[in-house]
Amino acid sequence: MHSYTKVAAYYQVSQPTISLAVQRLENELHIELVQRNQAHHQIEITPAGKQLAQHAQIISNEVTAIEQSLVPQKQQPINFGLPPIIGNYYFPSLAAQLGETGILDDLSNLEAGSKKLLHQLIDGTVDIALLGSAAPFHNQNLTTTVLTQNQFKIITAKEHPLAQHPTVRMRDLDQADFIGFNDDFIHAETFQKLCRLHGVRVNTRYRTQDVELIKQLVAQNVGISFLTETAITPKDQVQTLNIADDDVPNFFVSLARRTKHPLSEEEQRLMQVLQTAIKAK
């Protein structure tokens, strides 16, 4: 721009404001920064002015970098992945501890099945997650810690024929009506693998991501289901059966984060609370 008028219009101020600002700067530095061509109503930046502009840009970039580095970490929400099954069992007691440390208000929870959360963790949508799996994770992009493990069970209505036996085998489930999770859940993948291994076919009547709905439908004898014992409580009106087959894996609960994700102080505290609370439960 070679005109005070154009500069003033760009910054939405009056032309005299720009002119006076330049004059004050020249007086302070004792050097001419702008050459004024009154005949053509134009201005030219002097070599000193151009040099000053370069230094000003460097200073501006540094100020921006300082502002960004000093933004309090807690202004950035923690993108935390929490599967409904794990969340229902662990999070109510965790919430009080997280509230005391001031972390709870900064959590941005993303709820989904562990399979979906695993992909979101790798692609950066989620920064930290609790994940369920049928084996410990081995992924070079993730740092994971197994916090606890327990068994998968079959649940039925109390009046269901299978409920008369405390233990079942996969072959006993052949042709049974089944209520299952959708494919985002490790339960669905694990149960499908077991069915293929044992040549079992079930009649899947309904799929959902709502663990409470699954237990209610099972209680109403709509079908049986396959569920980690973590999700089964004494208040549930269902019968819990052990699975006798040796090839049924355990359900692992792991704390996971991307290896290359630098942890803020709050994220470090969150992981410490999660590890301590879940391992102790």
Backbone as CSV, one residue per row, in Angstrom:
resi,resn,N_x,N_y,N_z,CA_x,CA_y,CA_z,C_x,C_y,C_z
1,MET,0.841,-1.189,0.000,0.000,0.000,0.000,0.889,1.256,0.000
2,HIS,0.640,2.160,-0.928,1.449,3.374,-1.050,0.632,4.625,-0.747
3,SER,-0.350,4.482,0.106,-1.219,5.621,0.431,-1.691,5.506,1.866
4,TYR,-1.576,6.600,2.636,-2.111,6.615,4.000,-3.615,6.329,3.989
5,THR,-4.290,6.832,2.951,-5.748,6.641,2.864,-6.094,5.166,2.771
6,LYS,-5.340,4.422,1.945,-5.611,2.984,1.800,-5.281,2.225,3.087
7,VAL,-4.188,2.626,3.727,-3.824,1.983,4.996,-4.888,2.238,6.047
8,ALA,-5.361,3.483,6.113,-6.398,3.830,7.082,-7.671,3.037,6.829
9,ALA,-8.032,2.881,5.556,-9.237,2.122,5.214,-9.074,0.655,5.595
10,TYR,-7.868,0.104,5.390,-7.618,-1.299,5.708,-7.797,-1.566,7.206
11,TYR,-7.274,-0.636,8.033,-7.355,-0.817,9.477,-8.592,-0.166,10.091
12,GLN,-9.415,0.417,9.234,-10.690,1.027,9.656,-10.471,2.129,10.701
13,VAL,-9.498,2.989,10.413,-9.259,4.176,11.246,-9.170,5.378,10.311
14,SER,-9.046,6.569,10.875,-8.953,7.766,10.046,-7.541,7.921,9.480
15,GLN,-7.426,8.663,8.351,-6.126,8.876,7.728,-5.157,9.641,8.639
16,PRO,-5.631,10.682,9.350,-4.722,11.373,10.267,-4.159,10.479,11.359
17,THR,-4.930,9.469,11.782,-4.441,8.538,12.806,-3.191,7.819,12.327
18,ILE,-3.208,7.352,11.081,-2.038,6.667,10.514,-0.871,7.633,10.375
19,SER,-1.149,8.810,9.861,-0.090,9.803,9.643,0.603,10.182,10.950
20,LEU,-0.185,10.423,11.993,0.378,10.806,13.286,1.171,9.662,13.915
21,ALA,0.699,8.437,13.733,1.397,7.276,14.290,2.773,7.126,13.664
22,VAL,2.853,7.316,12.350,4.143,7.210,11.667,5.072,8.327,12.127
23,GLN,4.545,9.527,12.257,5.373,10.658,12.700,5.924,10.431,14.105
24,ARG,5.096,9.894,15.011,5.559,9.621,16.388,6.677,8.582,16.372
25,LEU,6.532,7.562,15.523,7.552,6.517,15.443,8.855,7.067,14.880
26,GLU,8.760,7.925,13.851,9.968,8.541,13.283,10.666,9.449,14.299
27,ASN,9.874,10.208,15.052,10.455,11.093,16.070,11.157,10.298,17.165
28,GLU,10.560,9.140,17.526,11.146,8.322,18.598,12.443,7.674,18.146
29,LEU,12.503,7.248,16.885,13.684,6.554,16.373,14.694,7.510,15.740
30,HIS,14.283,8.771,15.529,15.152,9.776,14.922,15.615,9.352,13.525
31,ILE,14.703,8.852,12.747,15.029,8.416,11.393,13.789,8.488,10.523
32,GLU,13.983,8.721,9.229,12.844,8.779,8.310,12.469,7.353,7.877
33,LEU,11.218,7.014,8.065,10.721,5.681,7.705,9.915,5.701,6.411
34,VAL,9.339,6.845,6.124,8.461,6.962,4.960,8.834,8.208,4.175
35,GLN,8.966,8.078,2.859,9.156,9.217,1.964,7.805,9.579,1.359
36,ARG,7.429,10.856,1.498,6.114,11.286,1.046,6.231,11.993,-0.288
37,ASN,5.462,11.541,-1.258,5.397,12.177,-2.579,4.081,12.939,-2.662
38,GLN,4.142,14.210,-2.307,2.922,15.010,-2.244,2.275,15.163,-3.621
39,ALA,3.109,15.238,-4.678,2.556,15.471,-6.023,1.668,14.321,-6.470
40,HIS,2.099,13.105,-6.139,1.320,11.934,-6.580,0.499,11.313,-5.441
41,HIS,0.497,11.972,-4.310,-0.255,11.501,-3.145,0.099,10.049,-2.804
42,GLN,1.394,9.745,-2.895,1.847,8.398,-2.585,2.987,8.455,-1.572
43,ILE,3.265,7.316,-0.966,4.378,7.205,-0.023,5.265,6.046,-0.432
44,GLU,6.525,6.115,-0.062,7.470,5.033,-0.303,8.167,4.707,1.014
45,ILE,8.355,3.436,1.290,9.036,3.018,2.522,10.538,3.132,2.301
46,THR,11.216,3.785,3.213,12.670,3.943,3.111,13.354,2.628,3.482
47,PRO,14.643,2.448,3.138,15.379,1.245,3.564,15.293,1.024,5.066
48,ALA,15.374,2.107,5.849,15.256,1.961,7.308,13.868,1.460,7.679
49,GLY,12.858,1.953,6.972,11.490,1.513,7.240,11.304,0.036,6.935
50,LYS,11.904,-0.408,5.820,11.804,-1.833,5.459,12.516,-2.713,6.488
51,GLN,13.669,-2.227,6.968,14.392,-2.992,7.990,13.581,-3.077,9.287
52,LEU,12.957,-1.972,9.641,12.109,-1.969,10.836,10.942,-2.939,10.672
53,ALA,10.372,-2.978,9.476,9.243,-3.875,9.223,9.650,-5.340,9.418
54,GLN,10.859,-5.704,8.972,11.343,-7.080,9.153,11.484,-7.425,10.633
55,HIS,12.072,-6.486,11.403,12.216,-6.735,12.847,10.844,-6.828,13.522
56,ALA,9.927,-5.996,13.086,8.586,-6.001,13.677,7.882,-7.332,13.429
57,GLN,8.092,-7.904,12.219,7.462,-9.190,11.913,8.032,-10.301,12.791
58,ILE,9.351,-10.252,13.010,9.979,-11.253,13.889,9.416,-11.154,15.302
59,ILE,9.301,-9.921,15.791,8.764,-9.708,17.143,7.321,-10.190,17.227
60,SER,6.535,-9.895,16.182,5.133,-10.320,16.168,5.016,-11.831,16.220
61,ASN,5.872,-12.531,15.454,5.851,-14.001,15.458,6.222,-14.551,16.830
62,GLU,7.198,-13.933,17.477,7.609,-14.386,18.797,6.515,-14.170,19.835
63,VAL,5.850,-13.037,19.759,4.746,-12.759,20.688,3.642,-13.795,20.528
64,THR,3.312,-14.140,19.266,2.287,-15.154,19.011,2.698,-16.499,19.605
65,ALA,3.967,-16.873,19.423,4.454,-18.149,19.957,4.407,-18.167,21.480
66,ILE,4.774,-17.038,22.096,4.735,-16.948,23.564,3.305,-17.079,24.069
67,GLU,2.377,-16.394,23.405,0.969,-16.457,23.823,0.441,-17.876,23.742
68,GLN,0.782,-18.579,22.673,0.302,-19.946,22.501,0.905,-20.883,23.541
69,SER,2.187,-20.698,23.858,2.843,-21.591,24.817,2.389,-21.344,26.244
70,LEU,1.900,-20.118,26.519,1.489,-19.787,27.879,0.004,-19.958,28.121
71,VAL,-0.751,-20.391,27.090,-2.173,-20.649,27.292,-2.321,-21.774,28.302
72,PRO,-3.064,-21.586,29.383,-3.212,-22.649,30.385,-3.714,-23.928,29.757
73,GLN,-3.070,-25.035,30.112,-3.450,-26.317,29.533,-4.907,-26.659,29.789
74,LYS,-5.439,-26.247,30.913,-6.804,-26.632,31.241,-7.835,-25.974,30.338
75,GLN,-7.408,-24.964,29.525,-8.330,-24.386,28.569,-8.585,-25.346,27.418
76,GLN,-7.677,-26.296,27.219,-7.854,-27.301,26.187,-8.522,-28.530,26.807
77,PRO,-9.696,-28.925,26.336,-10.355,-30.090,26.929,-9.560,-31.366,26.685
78,ILE,-9.679,-32.295,27.603,-9.041,-33.597,27.445,-10.011,-34.495,26.680
79,ASN,-9.639,-34.890,25.487,-10.479,-35.769,24.682,-10.319,-37.195,25.197
80,PHE,-11.291,-37.624,25.962,-11.192,-38.873,26.729,-12.208,-39.877,26.209
81,GLY,-11.719,-41.027,25.755,-12.587,-42.075,25.241,-13.016,-43.026,26.342
82,LEU,-14.324,-43.276,26.419,-14.854,-44.102,27.504,-15.953,-45.020,26.966
83,PRO,-15.694,-46.314,26.842,-16.731,-47.246,26.410,-17.855,-47.310,27.441
84,PRO,-19.108,-47.436,27.006,-20.233,-47.450,27.950,-20.121,-48.523,29.033
85,ILE,-19.666,-49.706,28.666,-19.591,-50.799,29.646,-18.610,-50.447,30.762
86,ILE,-17.425,-50.011,30.379,-16.415,-49.639,31.367,-16.858,-48.404,32.137
87,GLY,-17.454,-47.454,31.412,-17.906,-46.227,32.047,-18.980,-46.467,33.092
88,ASN,-19.936,-47.323,32.775,-21.031,-47.593,33.717,-20.516,-48.177,35.027
89,TYR,-19.488,-48.988,34.953,-19.003,-49.663,36.157,-18.017,-48.804,36.949
90,TYR,-17.088,-48.156,36.238,-16.009,-47.450,36.928,-16.236,-45.953,37.102
91,PHE,-16.909,-45.314,36.151,-16.901,-43.855,36.148,-17.658,-43.204,37.302
92,PRO,-18.779,-43.750,37.772,-19.452,-43.086,38.896,-18.532,-42.857,40.102
93,SER,-17.729,-43.851,40.465,-16.816,-43.673,41.601,-15.615,-42.810,41.222
94,LEU,-15.214,-42.862,39.951,-14.088,-42.049,39.498,-14.448,-40.569,39.455
95,ALA,-15.715,-40.270,39.149,-16.126,-38.878,38.953,-15.845,-38.031,40.189
96,ALA,-16.076,-38.593,41.367,-15.838,-37.834,42.597,-14.364,-37.473,42.735
97,GLN,-13.474,-38.426,42.457,-12.043,-38.158,42.563,-11.588,-37.144,41.513
98,LEU,-12.114,-37.282,40.310,-11.747,-36.350,39.249,-12.274,-34.955,39.540
99,GLY,-13.440,-34.895,40.201,-13.990,-33.602,40.583,-13.133,-32.916,41.631
100,GLU,-12.611,-33.689,42.576,-11.767,-33.118,43.625,-10.461,-32.560,43.064
101,THR,-9.947,-33.181,42.017,-8.688,-32.721,41.432,-8.894,-31.629,40.393
102,GLY,-10.150,-31.307,40.091,-10.451,-30.266,39.113,-10.388,-30.726,37.671
103,ILE,-10.217,-32.031,37.452,-10.077,-32.551,36.092,-11.427,-32.767,35.424
104,LEU,-12.442,-33.101,36.209,-13.729,-33.501,35.650,-14.306,-32.443,34.713
105,ASP,-14.188,-31.169,35.093,-14.761,-30.098,34.275,-14.066,-29.946,32.932
106,ASP,-12.849,-30.484,32.829,-12.085,-30.324,31.596,-12.119,-31.563,30.708
107,LEU,-12.927,-32.547,31.090,-13.033,-33.762,30.279,-14.054,-33.558,29.160
108,SER,-13.654,-33.928,27.961,-14.580,-33.996,26.841,-14.728,-35.472,26.504
109,ASN,-15.766,-36.099,27.072,-15.934,-37.538,26.931,-16.467,-37.911,25.548
110,LEU,-15.856,-38.914,24.957,-16.358,-39.499,23.725,-16.726,-40.937,24.048
111,GLU,-17.997,-41.252,23.980,-18.479,-42.585,24.331,-18.725,-43.398,23.071
112,ALA,-18.133,-44.566,23.019,-18.304,-45.481,21.893,-17.736,-46.820,22.305
113,GLY,-17.953,-47.824,21.471,-17.359,-49.122,21.738,-15.842,-49.060,21.616
114,SER,-15.168,-50.022,22.246,-13.709,-49.996,22.293,-13.074,-50.083,20.908
115,LYS,-13.693,-50.826,19.993,-13.123,-50.929,18.650,-13.114,-49.576,17.959
116,LYS,-14.199,-48.837,18.072,-14.267,-47.511,17.450,-13.317,-46.539,18.142
117,LEU,-13.274,-46.585,19.478,-12.387,-45.683,20.214,-10.913,-45.949,19.895
118,LEU,-10.583,-47.198,19.639,-9.197,-47.534,19.276,-8.792,-46.803,18.001
119,HIS,-9.663,-46.802,17.011,-9.367,-46.089,15.761,-9.297,-44.582,15.996
120,GLN,-10.187,-44.068,16.845,-10.192,-42.632,17.125,-8.948,-42.222,17.911
121,LEU,-8.449,-43.120,18.738,-7.225,-42.842,19.488,-6.038,-42.752,18.537
122,ILE,-5.970,-43.644,17.582,-4.858,-43.667,16.641,-4.904,-42.467,15.696
123,ASP,-6.126,-42.081,15.275,-6.205,-40.963,14.313,-6.198,-39.588,14.980
124,GLY,-6.179,-39.553,16.332,-6.036,-38.280,17.028,-7.325,-37.651,17.500
125,THR,-8.474,-38.264,17.211,-9.745,-37.734,17.701,-9.815,-37.828,19.219
126,VAL,-9.236,-38.887,19.752,-9.181,-39.122,21.198,-7.716,-39.110,21.616
127,ASP,-7.428,-38.537,22.789,-6.047,-38.460,23.282,-5.728,-39.552,24.302
128,ILE,-6.697,-39.851,25.154,-6.547,-40.869,26.192,-7.843,-41.672,26.226
129,ALA,-7.749,-42.968,26.483,-8.972,-43.774,26.511,-8.804,-44.975,27.435
130,LEU,-9.923,-45.388,27.994,-10.029,-46.707,28.613,-10.599,-47.632,27.552
131,LEU,-9.949,-48.756,27.330,-10.366,-49.649,26.261,-10.549,-51.070,26.784
132,GLY,-11.556,-51.734,26.259,-11.743,-53.151,26.529,-11.196,-53.964,25.370
133,SER,-10.659,-55.138,25.673,-10.108,-55.996,24.618,-10.097,-57.440,25.091
134,ALA,-9.908,-58.343,24.140,-9.829,-59.761,24.474,-8.387,-60.227,24.626
135,ALA,-7.448,-59.299,24.551,-6.020,-59.582,24.752,-5.323,-58.247,24.981
136,PRO,-4.166,-58.242,25.631,-3.432,-56.987,25.799,-3.077,-56.384,24.440
137,PHE,-3.045,-55.062,24.373,-2.756,-54.374,23.123,-1.258,-54.419,22.816
138,HIS,-0.946,-54.549,21.517,0.428,-54.430,21.039,0.371,-53.580,19.773
139,ASN,0.534,-52.283,19.956,0.436,-51.347,18.846,1.537,-50.302,19.015
140,GLN,2.387,-50.158,18.008,3.537,-49.258,18.122,3.139,-47.792,18.258
141,ASN,1.892,-47.471,17.887,1.438,-46.087,17.987,0.865,-45.745,19.364
142,LEU,0.688,-46.772,20.202,0.029,-46.578,21.486,0.904,-46.996,22.654
143,THR,0.719,-46.313,23.763,1.282,-46.731,25.045,0.115,-47.195,25.901
144,THR,0.118,-48.464,26.278,-1.031,-49.039,26.985,-0.596,-49.719,28.277
145,THR,-1.509,-49.717,29.231,-1.288,-50.392,30.512,-2.548,-51.170,30.859
146,VAL,-2.416,-52.470,31.076,-3.556,-53.279,31.520,-3.842,-52.943,32.979
147,LEU,-5.067,-52.511,33.248,-5.450,-52.140,34.605,-6.125,-53.281,35.356
148,THR,-6.908,-54.075,34.639,-7.604,-55.189,35.274,-8.102,-56.125,34.185
149,GLN,-8.498,-57.307,34.573,-9.102,-58.252,33.635,-10.107,-59.108,34.373
150,ASN,-11.117,-59.538,33.648,-12.114,-60.451,34.224,-12.707,-61.311,33.123
151,GLN,-13.720,-62.074,33.458,-14.213,-63.087,32.539,-15.450,-62.638,31.767
152,PHE,-15.603,-63.242,30.602,-16.854,-63.110,29.857,-17.841,-64.148,30.398
153,LYS,-19.111,-63.765,30.419,-20.164,-64.642,30.909,-21.305,-64.695,29.891
154,ILE,-22.148,-65.682,30.045,-23.430,-65.727,29.337,-24.502,-65.304,30.329
155,ILE,-25.396,-64.430,29.924,-26.519,-64.068,30.793,-27.825,-64.495,30.123
156,THR,-28.734,-64.936,30.949,-30.044,-65.394,30.459,-31.128,-64.887,31.408
157,ALA,-32.364,-65.000,30.951,-33.482,-64.771,31.867,-33.493,-65.891,32.907
158,LYS,-34.033,-65.609,34.060,-34.019,-66.613,35.132,-34.864,-67.827,34.800
159,GLU,-35.838,-67.653,33.896,-36.684,-68.785,33.519,-36.208,-69.479,32.248
160,HIS,-35.099,-69.037,31.690,-34.569,-69.645,30.468,-34.047,-71.048,30.776
161,PRO,-34.216,-72.003,29.836,-33.732,-73.375,30.099,-32.251,-73.447,30.471
162,LEU,-31.412,-72.606,29.872,-29.983,-72.643,30.200,-29.704,-72.180,31.620
163,ALA,-30.630,-71.436,32.202,-30.420,-70.883,33.539,-30.386,-71.966,34.614
164,GLN,-30.805,-73.152,34.265,-30.791,-74.246,35.233,-29.395,-74.818,35.432
165,HIS,-28.450,-74.394,34.601,-27.085,-74.914,34.680,-26.123,-73.750,34.945
166,PRO,-25.327,-73.836,35.994,-24.416,-72.723,36.308,-23.308,-72.549,35.276
167,THR,-23.042,-73.589,34.508,-21.976,-73.545,33.511,-22.501,-74.041,32.170
168,VAL,-22.104,-73.367,31.103,-22.490,-73.797,29.756,-21.242,-73.876,28.892
169,ARG,-21.379,-74.543,27.759,-20.354,-74.533,26.728,-20.899,-73.813,25.505
170,MET,-20.002,-73.370,24.658,-20.442,-72.641,23.483,-21.434,-73.461,22.658
171,ARG,-21.226,-74.770,22.573,-22.127,-75.601,21.766,-23.558,-75.584,22.290
172,ASP,-23.733,-75.272,23.587,-25.071,-75.211,24.168,-25.862,-73.997,23.669
173,LEU,-25.174,-73.046,23.049,-25.827,-71.817,22.603,-26.341,-71.917,21.175
174,ASP,-26.085,-73.014,20.506,-26.477,-73.155,19.101,-27.981,-72.959,18.925
175,GLN,-28.322,-72.083,17.970,-29.708,-71.766,17.613,-30.448,-70.944,18.681
176,ALA,-29.741,-70.471,19.682,-30.388,-69.659,20.722,-30.684,-68.254,20.188
177,ASP,-31.767,-67.656,20.693,-32.037,-66.244,20.411,-31.005,-65.403,21.159
178,PHE,-30.494,-64.368,20.490,-29.338,-63.641,21.038,-29.562,-62.136,20.943
179,ILE,-29.163,-61.438,22.001,-29.155,-59.977,22.036,-27.691,-59.552,22.130
180,GLY,-27.222,-58.758,21.177,-25.797,-58.448,21.162,-25.486,-56.976,20.995
181,PHE,-24.201,-56.674,21.123,-23.705,-55.323,20.872,-23.481,-55.129,19.379
182,ASN,-23.430,-53.857,18.967,-23.093,-53.600,17.567,-21.597,-53.820,17.354
183,ASP,-21.156,-53.692,16.112,-19.798,-54.094,15.750,-18.704,-53.173,16.279
184,ASP,-19.074,-52.048,16.911,-18.060,-51.169,17.507,-17.506,-51.738,18.813
185,PHE,-18.114,-52.809,19.303,-17.759,-53.346,20.616,-16.937,-54.620,20.476
186,ILE,-15.954,-54.759,21.364,-15.109,-55.941,21.353,-15.929,-57.193,21.672
187,HIS,-17.040,-57.020,22.396,-17.912,-58.164,22.696,-18.394,-58.837,21.415
188,ALA,-18.815,-58.019,20.450,-19.352,-58.574,19.197,-18.271,-59.369,18.471
189,GLU,-17.088,-58.813,18.352,-16.003,-59.501,17.651,-15.614,-60.792,18.365
190,THR,-15.500,-60.741,19.695,-15.087,-61.915,20.461,-16.119,-63.027,20.375
191,PHE,-17.395,-62.674,20.502,-18.441,-63.694,20.446,-18.535,-64.313,19.054
192,GLN,-18.395,-63.499,18.017,-18.444,-64.031,16.655,-17.302,-65.006,16.394
193,LYS,-16.121,-64.690,16.904,-14.986,-65.598,16.748,-15.238,-66.919,17.459
194,LEU,-15.774,-66.851,18.662,-16.059,-68.082,19.407,-17.113,-68.926,18.707
195,CYS,-18.111,-68.265,18.156,-19.144,-69.001,17.426,-18.558,-69.722,16.220
196,ARG,-17.668,-69.061,15.483,-17.042,-69.702,14.325,-16.171,-70.879,14.755
197,LEU,-15.414,-70.702,15.842,-14.535,-71.766,16.319,-15.313,-73.010,16.726
198,HIS,-16.499,-72.806,17.284,-17.273,-73.936,17.817,-18.427,-74.335,16.902
199,GLY,-18.492,-73.737,15.722,-19.549,-74.104,14.781,-20.941,-73.782,15.294
200,VAL,-21.055,-72.676,16.019,-22.329,-72.291,16.638,-22.986,-71.177,15.825
201,ARG,-24.288,-71.283,15.676,-25.065,-70.213,15.058,-26.153,-69.773,16.024
202,VAL,-26.259,-68.468,16.197,-27.316,-67.933,17.050,-28.250,-67.072,16.204
203,ASN,-29.455,-66.892,16.704,-30.445,-66.053,16.039,-30.390,-64.665,16.674
204,THR,-29.644,-63.753,16.062,-29.476,-62.414,16.629,-30.751,-61.611,16.406
205,ARG,-31.433,-61.308,17.486,-32.718,-60.612,17.396,-32.586,-59.103,17.507
206,TYR,-31.509,-58.652,18.149,-31.368,-57.208,18.340,-29.921,-56.882,18.657
207,ARG,-29.453,-55.734,18.110,-28.106,-55.233,18.410,-28.214,-53.795,18.909
208,THR,-27.366,-53.439,19.860,-27.392,-52.096,20.426,-26.039,-51.786,21.050
209,GLN,-25.831,-50.531,21.421,-24.638,-50.182,22.195,-24.992,-49.877,23.647
210,ASP,-26.244,-50.109,24.003,-26.744,-49.804,25.343,-26.722,-51.063,26.196
211,VAL,-25.746,-51.150,27.104,-25.599,-52.354,27.915,-26.795,-52.573,28.833
212,GLU,-27.378,-51.485,29.351,-28.532,-51.634,30.234,-29.728,-52.178,29.470
213,LEU,-29.894,-51.743,28.235,-30.996,-52.265,27.419,-30.803,-53.747,27.138
214,ILE,-29.578,-54.154,26.887,-29.307,-55.575,26.657,-29.730,-56.402,27.864
215,LYS,-29.358,-55.948,29.048,-29.697,-56.715,30.254,-31.206,-56.733,30.488
216,GLN,-31.884,-55.642,30.183,-33.339,-55.608,30.337,-34.031,-56.555,29.362
217,LEU,-33.554,-56.588,28.116,-34.145,-57.492,27.122,-33.892,-58.950,27.499
218,VAL,-32.686,-59.219,28.012,-32.387,-60.577,28.470,-33.303,-60.948,29.634
219,ALA,-33.500,-60.035,30.570,-34.369,-60.300,31.723,-35.797,-60.603,31.285
220,GLN,-36.210,-59.993,30.149,-37.557,-60.245,29.619,-37.602,-61.489,28.735
221,ASN,-36.493,-62.217,28.689,-36.400,-63.481,27.949,-36.528,-63.297,26.438
222,VAL,-36.087,-62.137,25.969,-36.078,-61.909,24.519,-34.933,-62.683,23.873
223,GLY,-33.871,-62.897,24.622,-32.723,-63.647,24.140,-31.649,-63.691,25.212
224,ILE,-30.593,-64.450,24.949,-29.454,-64.501,25.865,-28.414,-63.492,25.372
225,SER,-27.344,-63.284,26.155,-26.291,-62.385,25.697,-24.942,-62.819,26.255
226,PHE,-23.901,-62.180,25.716,-22.503,-62.454,26.045,-21.934,-61.159,26.595
227,LEU,-21.497,-61.202,27.866,-21.177,-59.946,28.539,-20.036,-60.149,29.527
228,THR,-19.160,-59.150,29.639,-18.134,-59.206,30.661,-18.773,-59.098,32.043
229,GLU,-18.211,-59.808,33.008,-18.780,-59.788,34.348,-18.716,-58.403,34.980
230,THR,-17.834,-57.538,34.443,-17.752,-56.159,34.936,-19.094,-55.459,34.842
231,ALA,-19.848,-55.777,33.794,-21.097,-55.069,33.521,-22.303,-55.668,34.230
232,ILE,-22.121,-56.755,34.957,-23.244,-57.442,35.604,-23.255,-57.100,37.088
233,THR,-24.384,-56.624,37.573,-24.502,-56.221,38.974,-25.585,-57.046,39.662
234,PRO,-25.575,-57.094,40.984,-26.590,-57.865,41.720,-28.025,-57.414,41.441
235,LYS,-28.219,-56.164,41.090,-29.573,-55.667,40.844,-30.148,-56.134,39.514
236,ASP,-29.291,-56.616,38.606,-29.781,-57.073,37.303,-30.594,-58.348,37.461
237,GLN,-31.748,-58.373,36.874,-32.636,-59.533,36.997,-32.309,-60.581,35.935
238,VAL,-31.045,-61.023,35.942,-30.607,-62.018,34.969,-29.846,-63.127,35.684
239,GLN,-29.711,-64.240,34.993,-28.914,-65.353,35.495,-27.547,-65.310,34.816
240,THR,-26.470,-65.418,35.598,-25.115,-65.349,35.059,-24.519,-66.745,34.998
241,LEU,-24.039,-67.132,33.815,-23.507,-68.478,33.611,-22.037,-68.412,33.213
242,ASN,-21.240,-69.298,33.810,-19.846,-69.429,33.402,-19.755,-70.162,32.065
243,ILE,-18.698,-69.886,31.304,-18.463,-70.586,30.039,-17.300,-71.544,30.255
244,ALA,-17.530,-72.825,30.035,-16.543,-73.845,30.403,-15.431,-74.030,29.384
245,ASP,-15.615,-73.555,28.161,-14.609,-73.786,27.116,-13.298,-73.080,27.452
246,ASP,-12.182,-73.775,27.204,-10.871,-73.243,27.555,-10.413,-72.102,26.653
247,ASP,-11.002,-71.975,25.474,-10.527,-70.962,24.527,-11.271,-69.632,24.638
248,VAL,-12.068,-69.465,25.691,-12.744,-68.180,25.902,-11.744,-67.214,26.545
249,PRO,-11.439,-66.103,25.894,-10.447,-65.174,26.451,-11.007,-64.389,27.625
250,ASN,-10.147,-63.708,28.313,-10.570,-62.770,29.345,-10.876,-61.417,28.725
251,PHE,-11.553,-60.573,29.486,-11.837,-59.198,29.083,-10.840,-58.297,29.796
252,PHE,-9.995,-57.614,29.028,-8.953,-56.745,29.578,-9.415,-55.296,29.521
253,VAL,-9.181,-54.565,30.603,-9.412,-53.122,30.631,-8.053,-52.452,30.649
254,SER,-7.782,-51.643,29.629,-6.469,-50.997,29.499,-6.615,-49.486,29.420
255,LEU,-5.617,-48.808,29.929,-5.502,-47.356,29.779,-4.553,-47.114,28.614
256,ALA,-4.998,-46.328,27.636,-4.205,-46.164,26.419,-4.103,-44.699,26.023
257,ARG,-2.981,-44.363,25.426,-2.769,-43.029,24.849,-1.856,-43.185,23.643
258,ARG,-1.898,-42.183,22.752,-0.963,-42.184,21.635,0.435,-41.926,22.169
259,THR,1.390,-42.706,21.722,2.763,-42.600,22.212,3.346,-41.224,21.932
260,LYS,3.028,-40.632,20.792,3.612,-39.350,20.410,2.823,-38.154,20.941
261,HIS,1.741,-38.415,21.681,0.961,-37.300,22.224,1.608,-36.799,23.507
262,PRO,2.075,-35.529,23.545,2.673,-35.003,24.775,1.595,-34.749,25.825
263,LEU,1.780,-35.319,26.990,0.771,-35.217,28.037,0.876,-33.894,28.782
264,SER,-0.268,-33.230,28.948,-0.310,-32.046,29.804,-0.293,-32.506,31.264
265,GLU,-0.134,-31.559,32.176,-0.140,-31.907,33.601,-1.483,-32.518,34.001
266,GLU,-2.581,-31.973,33.463,-3.900,-32.511,33.805,-4.076,-33.912,33.250
267,GLU,-3.573,-34.165,32.052,-3.685,-35.510,31.480,-2.873,-36.504,32.291
268,GLN,-1.725,-36.082,32.777,-0.926,-36.959,33.634,-1.669,-37.279,34.929
269,ARG,-2.332,-36.273,35.503,-3.101,-36.514,36.731,-4.286,-37.434,36.444
270,LEU,-4.929,-37.227,35.293,-6.054,-38.094,34.924,-5.599,-39.540,34.836
271,MET,-4.485,-39.793,34.169,-4.009,-41.164,34.021,-3.629,-41.767,35.368
272,GLN,-3.074,-40.941,36.253,-2.707,-41.446,37.579,-3.940,-41.841,38.377
273,VAL,-4.981,-41.003,38.332,-6.223,-41.315,39.034,-6.845,-42.590,38.475
274,LEU,-6.877,-42.727,37.154,-7.480,-43.901,36.524,-6.728,-45.173,36.914
275,GLN,-5.410,-45.124,36.853,-4.623,-46.312,37.188,-4.813,-46.713,38.647
276,THR,-4.749,-45.749,39.538,-4.854,-46.048,40.962,-6.239,-46.577,41.315
277,ALA,-7.287,-45.911,40.820,-8.649,-46.263,41.200,-9.089,-47.599,40.624
278,ILE,-8.791,-47.838,39.355,-9.268,-49.071,38.716,-8.484,-50.287,39.182
279,LYS,-7.186,-50.131,39.375,-6.402,-51.272,39.872,-6.812,-51.650,41.282
280,ALA,-7.263,-50.674,42.058,-7.633,-50.942,43.452,-9.043,-51.486,43.590
281,LYS,-9.834,-51.352,42.522,-11.255,-51.740,42.662,-11.428,-53.244,42.574
